[in-house]
């Protein structure tokens, strides 16, 4: 059974540091006043046009294995492939900020308001990540109440297109989850529409199962290594 989730724009308002990071401005750097004002304008506009929603559905390990195998294009060995068999609970999810966000970004660029368009794009990307974090947290909070898992449980999300899970895996994920119920569709390229959307699997289990070594061949091709930050934050909880 799936659950449709709604969120307020305030809940998904991103941290300014995350917006500036998406702009290529590192943490701790001095921010010019005009750039600060531009960020304020982008965040106000995002709050006006975003309609954040999500869909979440628990999935059995056999069913997820079908979803994960997708069209057979995954790397031979991946973190998701190594981890999900050791999980206590699994759920598929998709979240979106709604179509108006992308429309507003496009309109700003077409109007040659490039600075605000770029800042709004950065703010929306940060907000979509925060929305995925909210679903991750909500999934984790459900378990202490039903006694299924304990305080040592950690939840992390993994998405097609990253860490060896081929982006074509979106097709099977959509067939199982039906994110069209919250207005998300899948392009032939496997990218989602609206663009400011995130999908994947939530893996709940002992925190240590997520602490994988970065020894996969594709790790050397990764520019961000963002997974390590999320793993470190989980283990520190």
SERO-4910 file (N, C-alpha, C, O; in steps of 0.05 Angstrom, whole numbers):
BEGIN
 pado doro    nc1    nc2    nc3   cac1   cac2   cac3    cc1    cc2    cc3    oc1    oc2    oc3
  Unk    A     17    -24      0      0      0      0     18     25      0     38     26     14
  Unk    A     10     45    -16     26     69    -17     12     92     -2    -12     91      2
  Unk    A     28    111      5     18    134     20     26    160      5     50    163     -2
  Unk    A      7    178      1     13    203    -12     18    224     11      2    226     29
  Unk    A     40    238      9     48    256     29     48    285     19     54    290     -4
  Unk    A     39    303     36     40    332     29     57    347     49     60    339     72
  Unk    A     69    368     40     87    384     56     82    414     50     72    421     29
  Unk    A     89    430     69     87    459     65    112    469     52    133    457     54
  Unk    A    110    493     40    134    505     28    154    511     50    178    510     45
  Unk    A    145    518     74    164    524     96    180    500    103    204    502    109
  Unk    A    167    476    103    182    452    111    204    446     92    225    435    100
  Unk    A    201    453     66    220    446     46    239    469     39    255    467     21
  Unk    A    236    491     53    253    514     47    282    506     53    289    498     75
  Unk    A    300    509     33    327    499     37    344    518     53    338    542     55
  Unk    A    365    508     65    385    524     78    399    541     58    405    532     35
  Unk    A    405    566     65    419    584     46    446    572     38    455    576     15
  Unk    A    460    559     57    486    548     50    484    527     28    501    525     11
  Unk    A    462    512     28    458    492      7    453    505    -20    462    495    -41
  Unk    A    438    527    -20    433    542    -44    459    553    -55    465    551    -79
  Unk    A    475    565    -38    501    577    -47    520    555    -56    536    559    -75
  Unk    A    519    532    -43    536    509    -52    529    501    -80    547    495    -96
  Unk    A    503    501    -86    495    494   -114    503    515   -133    505    510   -158
  Unk    A    509    539   -123    519    561   -140    549    560   -143    561    576   -157
  Unk    A    562    540   -130    591    538   -131    605    556   -110    629    560   -113
  Unk    A    590    566    -90    602    582    -69    607    565    -45    587    555    -33
  Unk    A    631    561    -37    637    542    -15    628    553     12    625    578     16
  Unk    A    623    536     31    615    543     58    636    561     71    660    556     68
  Unk    A    628    582     84    646    600     98    656    622     80    670    640     90
  Unk    A    650    622     55    659    643     37    642    669     42    619    667     49
  Unk    A    655    691     38    640    716     41    620    719     18    628    715     -6
  Unk    A    596    727     24    575    729      4    569    759     -1    562    773     18
  Unk    A    572    769    -25    566    797    -31    536    803    -25    519    786    -27
  Unk    A    531    827    -17    504    835     -9    484    831    -32    461    823    -27
  Unk    A    492    837    -57    473    833    -79    467    804    -84    445    797    -93
  Unk    A    485    786    -78    480    757    -81    462    748    -58    444    731    -63
  Unk    A    466    758    -34    448    752    -12    419    760    -19    400    745    -14
  Unk    A    416    784    -31    390    794    -38    378    777    -60    353    772    -60
  Unk    A    394    768    -78    384    750   -100    374    724    -88    354    713    -97
  Unk    A    389    713    -69    380    689    -56    353    693    -41    336    676    -43
  Unk    A    350    715    -28    325    722    -14    302    722    -34    281    710    -29
  Unk    A    306    734    -57    286    736    -77    279    708    -88    255    702    -92
  Unk    A    299    691    -93    294    664   -103    279    648    -83    261    633    -90
  Unk    A    286    650    -57    272    634    -37    243    643    -34    225    627    -29
  Unk    A    238    670    -36    210    680    -35    194    669    -58    172    659    -55
  Unk    A    206    670    -81    192    660   -105    187    630   -104    166    621   -111
  Unk    A    207    616    -94    203    587    -91    180    580    -72    164    562    -78
  Unk    A    178    595    -50    156    591    -32    129    596    -44    109    585    -35
  Unk    A    128    614    -64    102    620    -77     94    599    -97     70    595   -100
  Unk    A    113    587   -110    105    569   -133    108    539   -126     97    523   -141
  Unk    A    122    532   -105    127    504    -99    102    491    -87     88    503    -70
  Unk    A     96    467    -96     74    451    -85     86    423    -78     81    404    -93
  Unk    A    101    421    -57    116    396    -51     97    373    -43     79    376    -26
  Unk    A    102    350    -56     86    326    -51    105    302    -52    126    304    -64
  Unk    A     95    280    -41    111    256    -43     93    231    -43     70    233    -36
  Unk    A    105    209    -51     91    183    -50    111    163    -39    134    162    -47
  Unk    A    101    145    -22    118    126     -8    104     99     -6     80     98      0
  Unk    A    118     78    -12    106     51    -11    127     31     -2    148     28    -14
  Unk    A    120     16     19    138     -5     28    139    -27      7    119    -31     -7
  Unk    A    162    -40      5    165    -60    -16    181    -84     -4    199    -80     12
  Unk    A    173   -108    -12    187   -132     -2    214   -134    -16    218   -122    -37
  Unk    A    232   -150     -5    258   -154    -17    255   -168    -45    269   -159    -63
  Unk    A    238   -188    -48    236   -200    -75    225   -180    -95    234   -179   -118
  Unk    A    205   -163    -87    195   -144   -106    215   -122   -112    218   -113   -135
  Unk    A    231   -114    -92    251    -94    -97    273   -105   -115    284    -90   -131
  Unk    A    279   -130   -112    300   -142   -129    292   -139   -159    309   -134   -176
  Unk    A    266   -142   -165    256   -139   -192    259   -110   -201    268   -104   -223
  Unk    A    251    -92   -183    254    -63   -189    283    -56   -193    290    -42   -213
  Unk    A    300    -65   -175    329    -58   -177    342    -69   -202    358    -56   -215
  Unk    A    335    -94   -209    347   -106   -233    340    -90   -258    355    -89   -277
  Unk    A    316    -78   -258    308    -60   -280    311    -73   -307    300    -94   -313
  Unk    A    327    -60   -324    331    -69   -351    358    -83   -355    368    -86   -377
  Unk    A    370    -90   -332    395   -105   -333    420    -89   -340    440    -99   -350
  Unk    A    419    -63   -334    441    -45   -342    458    -36   -318    476    -20   -321
  Unk    A    452    -47   -294    467    -39   -271    496    -49   -273    503    -67   -287
  Unk    A    514    -35   -257    541    -44   -254    541    -72   -241    522    -78   -226
  Unk    A    561    -89   -245    561   -115   -233    558   -115   -203    546   -133   -191
  Unk    A    570    -96   -190    568    -94   -161    564    -65   -153    577    -47   -163
  Unk    A    544    -60   -135    536    -33   -127    530    -33    -97    525    -54    -86
  Unk    A    530     -9    -85    522     -7    -57    494    -18    -52    490    -33    -33
  Unk    A    475    -10    -69    447    -19    -65    446    -49    -67    433    -62    -50
  Unk    A    459    -61    -87    459    -90    -90    471   -104    -66    462   -126    -59
  Unk    A    492    -92    -54    505   -104    -31    489   -101     -5    492   -117     13
  Unk    A    473    -79     -4    461    -72     22    433    -82     25    425    -91     47
  Unk    A    416    -81      4    387    -84      9    380   -111     21    360   -114     35
  Unk    A    395   -132     15    389   -158     27    393   -159     57    382   -177     70
  Unk    A    407   -140     68    412   -139     97    393   -120    111    395   -115    135
  Unk    A    374   -108     96    357    -88    107    334   -100    124    327   -124    120
  Unk    A    323    -84    142    300    -92    157    274    -85    143    255   -100    143
  Unk    A    274    -61    130    251    -52    115    261    -37     91    283    -25     90
  Unk    A    244    -37     70    250    -23     45    225     -8     36    203    -17     41
  Unk    A    229     15     24    206     30     13    216     45    -12    238     55    -13
  Unk    A    198     46    -32    203     63    -55    190     90    -50    170     92    -37
  Unk    A    202    111    -62    191    138    -58    196    155    -82    213    149    -99
  Unk    A    180    175    -84    184    196   -104    173    222    -92    152    222    -79
  Unk    A    187    244    -97    178    270    -87    182    291   -109    198    287   -127
  Unk    A    166    312   -108    168    333   -128    160    360   -116    144    361    -97
  Unk    A    171    381   -127    164    408   -120    141    418   -137    130    440   -132
  Unk    A    132    403   -157    110    411   -174    120    425   -199    142    434   -201
  Unk    A    102    426   -219    109    436   -245    114    466   -247    128    475   -264
  Unk    A    102    481   -229    104    510   -231    133    520   -226    141    540   -236
  Unk    A    148    504   -210    176    512   -204    192    512   -230    206    532   -236
  Unk    A    191    491   -245    205    489   -270    196    510   -290    212    522   -305
  Unk    A    170    515   -291    159    535   -309    170    563   -302    177    579   -319
  Unk    A    172    569   -276    182    595   -267    211    598   -274    220    620   -283
  Unk    A    227    577   -271    256    579   -278    258    584   -308    274    601   -316
  Unk    A    243    570   -324    245    573   -353    236    601   -361    249    614   -378
  Unk    A    215    612   -349    206    639   -355    227    660   -348    230    679   -363
  Unk    A    241    656   -326    262    675   -319    285    675   -339    295    697   -347
  Unk    A    292    652   -349    313    651   -369    304    663   -396    319    677   -409
  Unk    A    279    657   -403    268    668   -428    266    698   -426    268    712   -447
  Unk    A    261    709   -402    259    738   -399    286    751   -395    288    775   -390
  Unk    A    307    735   -398    335    745   -395    341    753   -367    360    769   -362
  Unk    A    325    744   -348    331    749   -319    348    725   -309    340    709   -293
  Unk    A    373    724   -320    389    701   -317    398    696   -288    400    673   -279
  Unk    A    404    718   -274    415    715   -247    393    703   -229    399    684   -214
  Unk    A    369    713   -230    348    702   -213    340    674   -222    335    657   -206
  Unk    A    340    669   -248    334    642   -258    354    622   -248    346    600   -239
  Unk    A    379    629   -248    400    610   -239    398    606   -209    402    583   -199
  Unk    A    393    627   -194    390    625   -165    366    609   -158    366    593   -139
  Unk    A    344    613   -172    319    597   -167    324    568   -173    314    551   -158
  Unk    A    339    562   -194    345    535   -201    361    522   -178    356    499   -171
  Unk    A    381    536   -168    397    525   -146    380    521   -121    384    501   -107
  Unk    A    363    540   -115    345    538    -91    326    514    -94    321    500    -75
  Unk    A    315    510   -118    297    488   -123    311    461   -120    299    442   -109
  Unk    A    335    459   -130    350    434   -127    355    428    -98    352    405    -89
  Unk    A    362    448    -82    367    444    -53    341    437    -39    341    420    -21
  Unk    A    318    449    -48    292    443    -36    283    414    -42    272    401    -25
  Unk    A    289    405    -67    282    378    -74    297    358    -57    287    337    -49
  Unk    A    323    363    -52    339    346    -35    328    346     -7    327    325      6
  Unk    A    320    369      3    309    371     30    283    356     32    277    343     52
  Unk    A    267    357     11    241    342     10    247    312     12    233    298     26
  Unk    A    267    303     -2    274    274     -1    284    267     27    278    245     37
  Unk    A    298    285     40    307    280     68    283    278     87    283    262    105
  Unk    A    262    295     82    238    294     99    224    267     97    215    256    117
  Unk    A    223    256     73    211    230     69    228    208     82    217    189     94
  Unk    A    254    211     80    272    192     93    268    192    123    266    171    135
  Unk    A    265    216    135    261    218    163    234    207    171    232    193    192
  Unk    A    213    213    156    186    203    162    185    173    162    172    161    179
  Unk    A    199    161    142    200    132    141    213    120    165    204    100    177
  Unk    A    235    132    174    250    122    197    235    125    223    237    109    241
  Unk    A    219    147    225    204    152    250    181    133    254    170    130    276
  Unk    A    172    119    233    150    101    236    156     75    251    138     63    262
  Unk    A    181     67    251    188     41    262    189     39    292    179     19    303
  Unk    A    199     58    308    198     55    337    169     51    347    165     38    367
  Unk    A    150     63    333    122     61    342    111     33    339     95     24    355
  Unk    A    120     19    318    110     -8    314    128    -30    325    123    -54    322
  Unk    A    151    -22    336    169    -41    349    185    -58    329    197    -78    337
  Unk    A    185    -51    304    198    -67    284    229    -65    285    243    -84    281
  Unk    A    238    -41    291    267    -37    293    274    -19    317    256     -8    329
  Unk    A    299    -18    323    307     -3    347    323     22    341    323     32    318
  Unk    A    336     33    361    350     59    359    375     57    342    385     77    333
  Unk    A    384     32    337    408     29    321    402     29    291    420     26    274
  Unk    A    377     32    284    369     31    256    375     57    242    371     79    254
  Unk    A    384     56    218    389     79    202    376     77    175    374     55    164
  Unk    A    366     99    165    353    100    139    369    118    120    375    141    127
  Unk    A    375    108     96    387    124     75    372    119     49    362     97     44
  Unk    A    372    139     32    359    137      6    381    132    -16    403    142    -13
  Unk    A    373    118    -36    390    113    -59    373    116    -84    350    108    -84
  Unk    A    384    127   -105    369    134   -129    381    122   -154    405    120   -156
  Unk    A    363    114   -173    374    106   -199    389    129   -212    382    153   -209
  Unk    A    411    122   -226    428    142   -238    453    148   -222    470    163   -230
  Unk    A    454    136   -198    477    141   -180    489    114   -170    474     94   -167
  Unk    A    514    115   -165    528     92   -151    523     65   -164    518     45   -151
  Unk    A    524     65   -191    522     40   -206    494     30   -211    490     11   -226
  Unk    A    473     43   -199    446     35   -205    437     51   -229    433     75   -228
  Unk    A    434     38   -252    430     52   -277    404     67   -277    384     59   -265
  Unk    A    404     90   -290    381    108   -290    357     94   -303    334    102   -298
  Unk    A    361     74   -320    339     60   -333    322     45   -312    300     36   -318
  Unk    A    333     42   -288    318     30   -266    293     46   -258    275     36   -244
  Unk    A    292     71   -268    268     87   -263    242     74   -274    221     76   -262
  Unk    A    245     60   -296    221     48   -308    207     29   -290    183     31   -285
  Unk    A    222      9   -279    210    -10   -261    200      4   -235    180     -4   -224
  Unk    A    215     23   -225    207     38   -202    180     51   -206    162     50   -189
  Unk    A    177     64   -229    151     77   -235    129     57   -239    106     63   -231
  Unk    A    135     34   -250    114     13   -253    104      4   -226     80     -3   -224
  Unk    A    121      3   -207    113     -6   -180     99     16   -164     79     11   -151
  Unk    A    111     40   -165    102     62   -147     80     79   -159     64     90   -143
  Unk    A     79     83   -185     59    100   -198     61    129   -188     41    139   -178
  Unk    A     84    142   -191     86    170   -183     69    190   -199     66    213   -192
  Unk    A     57    180   -221     39    198   -236     16    207   -219      2    227   -225
  Unk    A     10    193   -197    -11    201   -178     -5    227   -164    -23    241   -154
  Unk    A     20    235   -164     27    261   -153     39    279   -175     53    299   -169
  Unk    A     33    273   -200     41    290   -221     68    287   -233     78    305   -246
  Unk    A     82    264   -227    109    259   -238    107    239   -261     94    218   -258
  Unk    A    119    246   -284    120    228   -306    149    222   -313    167    235   -303
  Unk    A    153    202   -330    180    194   -338    184    198   -367    169    189   -384
  Unk    A    206    213   -374    213    217   -402    226    192   -414    234    174   -399
  Unk    A    229    192   -440    243    170   -453    272    168   -444    284    147   -445
  Unk    A    283    191   -436    311    192   -426    313    181   -398    335    180   -387
  Unk    A    290    175   -385    288    166   -357    290    189   -337    290    184   -313
  Unk    A    293    213   -347    291    236   -329    262    241   -322    244    234   -337
  Unk    A    258    253   -298    231    257   -289    221    285   -297    236    304   -301
  Unk    A    195    287   -300    181    312   -305    159    314   -284    142    297   -282
  Unk    A    158    335   -267    176    359   -266    205    351   -259    210    331   -246
  Unk    A    223    368   -269    252    362   -266    260    362   -236    277    346   -228
  Unk    A    249    380   -220    256    382   -192    241    361   -176    224    367   -159
  Unk    A    248    336   -182    236    312   -169    259    293   -162    280    293   -175
  Unk    A    254    276   -142    274    256   -133    259    230   -129    237    230   -118
  Unk    A    271    208   -137    259    182   -132    280    163   -123    304    168   -126
  Unk    A    272    140   -113    291    120   -105    280    100    -85    256     96    -82
  Unk    A    298     88    -70    291     69    -49    302     79    -22    324     90    -21
  Unk    A    286     74     -2    295     79     26    302     53     38    286     34     39
  Unk    A    326     50     48    336     25     60    340     30     90    356     46     98
  Unk    A    324     15    106    325     17    135    338     -8    146    329    -31    140
  Unk    A    358     -5    163    371    -28    175    392    -19    194    394      5    199
  Unk    A    408    -37    205    429    -29    223    447     -8    209    454    -11    186
  Unk    A    454     13    223    468     35    211    494     26    196    501     37    175
  Unk    A    507      6    207    532     -2    196    530    -14    167    550    -15    153
  Unk    A    506    -23    159    504    -34    132    508    -13    111    515    -19     88
  Unk    A    504     12    118    507     34     99    536     43     97    543     58     79
  Unk    A    553     35    115    581     44    116    598     28     97    616     12    105
  Unk    A    593     31     71    607     16     51    633     30     43    636     54     45
  Unk    A    653     14     35    678     25     26    674     36     -2    659     26    -18
  Unk    A    689     58     -7    688     70    -34    707     55    -53    726     67    -63
  Unk    A    703     29    -56    721     13    -71    708      3    -98    720    -13   -112
  Unk    A    685     14   -104    672      6   -129    685     21   -152    695     43   -149
  Unk    A    687      8   -175    701     21   -198    691     49   -205    706     66   -212
  Unk    A    664     53   -202    653     79   -210    658    100   -189    654    124   -195
  Unk    A    667     93   -165    674    114   -145    695    133   -155    695    157   -149
  Unk    A    714    122   -171    735    139   -182    725    160   -202    739    180   -207
  Unk    A    701    155   -212    690    174   -232    671    194   -219    660    211   -233
  Unk    A    667    192   -193    648    210   -179    662    236   -171    684    236   -160
  Unk    A    649    258   -177    661    285   -172    654    295   -144    668    312   -133
  Unk    A    632    285   -132    622    298   -107    628    282    -82    633    293    -61
  Unk    A    627    256    -84    630    238    -60    610    246    -38    615    244    -15
  Unk    A    586    256    -47    566    265    -28    555    243    -10    545    248     12
  Unk    A    557    218    -19    547    196     -3    562    194     24    551    187     44
  Unk    A    588    200     23    604    197     48    594    216     70    594    209     93
  Unk    A    586    240     62    576    260     81    550    249     94    546    252    118
  Unk    A    533    238     78    507    228     88    512    204    106    498    201    126
  Unk    A    531    187     99    537    163    115    549    172    142    542    162    163
  Unk    A    568    192    141    580    201    166    559    213    185    559    209    209
  Unk    A    540    228    173    518    241    190    501    219    202    492    221    225
  Unk    A    495    198    187    478    176    198    492    162    220    480    156    241
  Unk    A    518    155    217    532    141    238    536    157    263    540    146    285
  Unk    A    536    184    260    540    201    283    515    205    300    516    215    322
  Unk    A    492    197    289    466    201    304    465    184    329    445    185    343
***
